[in-house]
Amino acid sequence: MLTVSDGVAHGTRQDTSGEKVAEMLAAGGYAVVERRVTEDGVEPVAAAIVELAGIADLVVTTGGTGLGPRDLTPEAMARVIEREAPGLAEAMRAITFGENPHGMLSRGRAGTVGNALVVNLPGSPRGVEESLAVVLPALGHGLALLLSEPTEHN
């Protein structure tokens, strides 16, 4: 998993959203093989995603999806993503309608990088909890398809 945050990278902010991602992934049966932090910006985020996609089947990012001037995670994804998985991002935004008006400001994306599925989550613990809860049930099936493992469709 990857936390994208200038503040966390520079030690001026605690990684509360990263803690929430790790907690939820573990509860969902996923092993977090590496946790990494990078500062905001297209180049560092893109490089970190590619590196993590080389060692994990699932890469979950938190942060950098809003409208702030340094929120460039979607632009980094545009550089490295091979196949878009728009339903995941759409579901994450849709779940917040009527509950959290800030959710519709998230520009997170999802898709494949090599043999890894990459999902961008917002940078707040609440945004992580809302977003990851809605897509977590679909991730196992998506990974099985991506890795050509047997599914109920095969």
Helices and strands as residue ranges (DSSP letters): E 2-4, H 6-9, H 16-27, E 36-38, H 42-53, E 58-62, H 73-80, E 83-84, H 86-96, G 101-105, E 110-113, E 116-121, H 125-146
